Amino acid sequence: MRIWLIIGLMFLATVLNYLDRQVLALTAERIMDEFHLTKADFGRIISAFRYSYAIFQIFGGWIVDSRGPGLILPLAVGVWSLAGMLTGLVRSVAALASMRFMLGIGEAFNWPCALKVTQRLLPPRDRALANGIFNSGAAAGAVLAPIIITFVTLYFGWRFAFVITGGLGGIWIVAWLILSRPLYDRLGGTPLSARQVLRVMGIVLTKRGFWLLSVSAIIINSVYYFLADWIPLYLKTERGFSFAVGNALSVIVYISLEAGNILVGLLVRRLVNRGFQVPTARRIALFIACLLMSTAILVGMVPSRGLAVFFLMLTALGVAGFLVIYLTMAQDLEPGYIGIAAGLLGGLGNLFYGAVSPFIGRLSDLHQTLLTFSVIGLSPWLAFVAIFFAFRERPEQA
């Protein structure tokens, strides 16, 4: 029972992670007006977060493996919560970018820590569900964010929205220290020297499966981040919804992310219980996810605002489903050093998304979002093929 309570805390950590992250997306037009930013400029602010996130995912994974998530995770929550609060005090674009950079440093540790927790505490057959539970916190945070942030911003201003969301991290840290104490030995790390870290990185980087799985890391993570960073602004500036209505409608999209995280874990378990091997069940789930993500093409084509929101919902459902399977396969890549493997994969995804974020903004400035949604709808099939070849010879796992 305590183990699943820990998984629940991982869910709440991910909620806070995305809650703090989403404040910028939900208040984007207010911030852009105050600092006189174009959407391309906004994309560069997003890049500041993604670059630090990528760096500390790549080089921070070994810290999780070496020190364990028991200590690293509460420290990380403290860093990103402080960065969120300080964002409410910025007076320049440079300071805003700096705080987003600091936010990325702390938030980069959430997923390597969470994957290490589920890998250490649960057997393989339960990891997909546990991964779905904690990863659904991203969608839950994104669902709660429009409700909280819209209210706070309308009545107190966008700056106070950053302060109040950042302050919630302190409560979580206390709960984690209390609940995780009896399991601290299992959540500890295996000390690694710098030479050992480089050796393990070398082992991971020479795996054929790593480079094939990195295709998914780049594509699926980028699409996930796009939905979180740009959809509220897209609904308000390109589909003509008001500040409150646009933020409220983004909740519907994020609820689909929440549903996708849970449903795919349950689907895999049901298929396995009906006699399918684990890899086969995962491929079926991935295929369904790709079909759903393909509806993104229609988002940029349909004139109806209502249909656009509906197809965004289907896209989000597919993205979340694909991401859960990807995370589970990342755990299988190098089980003894999941922090390093997950950090390298996540870092690649964030570096790529950080590089393309200004171009996403530029396309939006030029009213060319159809191209963006077309790429989102077609690229998952490349990730599907890469995963198929990466894991077709893997032994069956229960």
N, C-alpha and C positions, 0 to 999 in steps of 0.2 A: 504493500500500500504506500509506504514512504517513497518508493521508487517512482510511482506514478504521480505522487505529489511533487517530486522533483521535476518530472516532465511537465507538470502544470506550471511550475515556476519558470521553466525554460520557455513555455508559452507566454507567460507574462513578461519575461525579459524581451522577447521578440515583439510583443505588443508595444512596450516602451521604446524599443529600438525604432520601430516604424512610426510611432506617434511623434517622437522627437524629429524624425526625418521628414515627416509629412507637413510639418508646419510651414516650411518654405514653399512647397508646392501649392498649398491651400491659400497662402497669403501672397502669392507671386505677383499678381497685378498691383497690389498695394505697395509692395517693395519696389517693383519696377517703376512705378510712378514717382516714388520718393527719391530714388537714386537715378532716375532717367535712364533706364536700361532698355535695350531691345531684347527680343527673344534670343538672339544669338548671344548677347551678353549674359542673359539668364542661363543659357547653356554652359557658359564658361564658369559661372558660379557653381553649377552642378558638378562640373569637371573637377573643381578644387576638392570637393568631397570624395569623388570617385577615385582620384589619384592617391590620396592618403589612404583611403579604404583599401585600394589595391596593394599598395606598398606594405601595409601592415598585415594584410592577409597572406601575402607571399612570405614575408620574413617573420610574421608573428605565429604562424602555424607551429613552428618548432617550439615556441615558448609554451604553447598549450600542451604539446606532447611532453615537453621536459618538466614543466611545473604543474601541469594538470589544471582542469577547469575549476576546481574547488576554490582556488585563490584568484586566478586570472580573471574569471568572469565578473565577480563583484568589483574588482578594480576597473575593468573596462566599462561597466555600467556607470561607475562614478565619473569617469573621464567624459563619456558622451553626455551625461546629464548636465555636468558643469558647462560643457560647450554650448548646449542648448540654452541654458539660462543666460550665459554671457552674450549670446546672439541678440537678445533683447536690448542690449546696451550699445550696439555698434552705431557708429556715425559716419562710416565711409564704406565704399565698395571693397576696399582692401581688407578692412576689419571683418566685413561680412564673409569674404572668401576665407580669411584666416580661421574664423570660427567654424565654417563648414569643413575646413581641413582638419581641425581638431576633432570635430564630431566624427569624421571618418576614421580617425585613429582609434577611438574607443569602440565604435560600432563594428569595426572589422573583426573583432574577436568573438562576436556573438555566435556566428555559424560554426566556426571550428570548435568552439567550446561546446556548443549544443550537440554536434555530431560526436564529439568525444564522450559526452555524457551518455547518450543513447547507446553508443558502441560498448562502453564499459559496463553499463547497468542492465542491458537487455539482450536476450538471445536474438539471432537473425530474423526469426519469423515475426517478432514484434517490432522490429525497428522501423519498418515502413509506416506503421500506424503511429509510433512515437514521433518519427520525423514529420509526419503529417500534422500531428498535434502541435509540436513546437513551431513548425514553419507556418501554420495557420495563424500564429500570432502576428505575422506580418500583415495579413489581410485584416485581422481583427483590429490591429492598431490603425490601419488605414480606414477602417469603418468608423472607429470611434473618433478619429482625428477630425473629420469634417463637422461632426456634431459639436465637439468641444471647441475647436478652433474657430468655427464660424461664429458661435455665440460670443466667445471671448473677444474676437477681433471686432465684431460689430459694436460691442459695448465698452471695451477697454483699449482697443487698438492692437495692431499686429505684434508690437513689441512684448506686451504682457503675455501673449499667447506662447511665445518662446519660454518665458520665465516660468509659467505655471506648469507646462509639460515637462520641462527639464527637472523641476523640483521633485517629481514623482519617483525618480530613481533612488533616492535615499531610503524610501520605504521598502523598496524591493531588496536592497542590499541587506537590511536587517533581517528580512524573512529568509533570504538565502542562507545567511550565516547560521541561523537557528536550525533550519530543516536539513541542511547538508552536513552538519557536524558528524552525525553517526556514520555517514557514508564517506567521510573524508579520505580514508585509506583507498577506497575504490576509485575515488575521483582524483587521486594524486597522479603525478607524472613519472616518467622515466628520465632521469637526468641525462642530457646529451651535451657533449662538447661541440665546439664549432666544427671540428673535423668530422665528428659523427653526423652533424646536421648536413654538412655538404655531401657526405657519403649517402645519406638517406635521400636527399634531394636528387642526387645523381641516379639512385636506384629508381625513384619515381619518374624522373624525366626520361629514362631510357625505356620505360614501359610503353609498348605500342598502344595499350589501352588508355594511357594517360592522354596522349595526343589526340586520339579519336574522341575521348570523353571531353577534351578541351573545346571541341567544336560546340558541344552542348553548353558548356560553361559560358562561352562567348555569346551564343545566340539566345539561349533561354534566359540567362540572367539579364541580358540587355533588354529583352522584351519586357521582362518583369519590372525592371527599373523604369523603363519608359512609361508603363502604365501608372506607376507610383508618382513619377516626377512631372509628367506632362498632361495627363488626362484632365485634372481639374482646370488647368489653364486652357486646354483645348475646348472643353465644353463651354467655357465662358467667353473666350475671345473668337472662336471660329464657329461655334454652334449657337452663339447669341444668348446663352443663359445668364441670368443675373449672378452676382456673387454668392448669395445664399442658395439659390436653386442649383447652380452649377456644382457647388460643393456637396449639396444634398444628393444630387444624381451620381456623383462619384462614389457615394456609399454603395449604390447598387452594383457598380462594377467591382468594388472591393469585396462585397459579399460573395460574388462569384469566385473570387480568389480564395476566400475562406472555404467555400463549399468544395472547390477543386482539391484543396489540400487534404480534407478529410475523406472525400469520396474515393479518391484513387487508392488510399491506404486500405479502405474497406473492400474495394474491388479486388485488389491483389490478394487479400486474405481469403475472400470468397472463392476466387478462381483456384487458389491453392487447395482449399478445402474440398473443391470439386474434382481434384485430381490433376490439375495443371502443375507442371513444374514451375518453380519460382521465376526463372528467366523468361519462360513463355508468357506467364501472367503479366510480367512487367512490360513485355513487348506489346501485348494487346492493349494495355493501359496507355502506352506511349502512342500507339496508332490512333486511338480515340482522341487523345490530347491534340495530336497534329491536325486531325480533321476539324476540331473546334477552333484551333488557332487560325486555320485558313480563312475563317469568316472575317478576319481583320481586314481583308481586301475590300469587303463590302462596306466597312465603316467609312472609308474615304469616298465611296461611290454614291451611296444613297442620299437623296435630298432630305429625307425625313429625319428630324432630330431624334424622334422616338426610336426609329429603326437603328440609327447609329448607336444609341445607347444599348439597345438589345444586342447588337453584334459585338459591341465592346464587352458585354457580359459573357457571351460565349467564348470570346477570345481569352478573357481572364480565367474562365473555368479551365480551358485547355492549358494555359501557361502554368497555372498552379499544379495541375495534374502531372505535367511533364517534369516540373521542377522537383517534385517529391521523388519521382523515380530516379532522376539524375542524382539527387543527394544520397539516395540509398546505394546507388552504384558507386558513387564516390567513396563510400565507406568500405566497399569491397575491394577497392583498387589496391590499397596498402593498409590492411587492418591494424597493423602495429603502430602506424604513424599517420593516423587519419588527419591529425591537425595539419601536418605538413602537406599531405596530398590535397586536402580541401582548401588550404590556404593558397597553394599554387594555382589550383583550378579557379577559385574565386577571384584571385588577383588578376588572372588573365582576362576574365569576364569584365572586371571593373576597369582595367586599363583600356580595353576596347571601347566600352561604353563612355568612359571619360573623354576619349578622343573624338567620338562621333556626336556627343551632346551638343556642341556648338553648331554642328551642321544640321542637327534636328531642329534647333532654334532658327537657323537660317532658312530652312525649307518652310517653316511655319511663317516667318516674316514674309516669304514670297508666296504664301498661300498654296504650297505644293505638298500638302500632307498626304495626298493620295499615294505618292511614291513611298513615303514612310510606312504607311499601312500595308502597302503591297509587299514590301520587304518582310514585314512582320508576319504576313500570311503565308509566304512561300519558304522562308528560311528554316522553319522547324523541320521540314522534311529532310534537309541536309543533316541536321542534328540526329534525326531518327536513323538515317542510313549509317551515320558514323557510330552510333551506339550499337546498332545491330552487328556491325563488323567487330567492334571492340569487345563484345561480350558473348559472341556466338559460341566460343569454345570454352567458356567458363564452366566449372562444375556446378551442378545443381546445389542449391542451399535451401534449407528448411527454416 
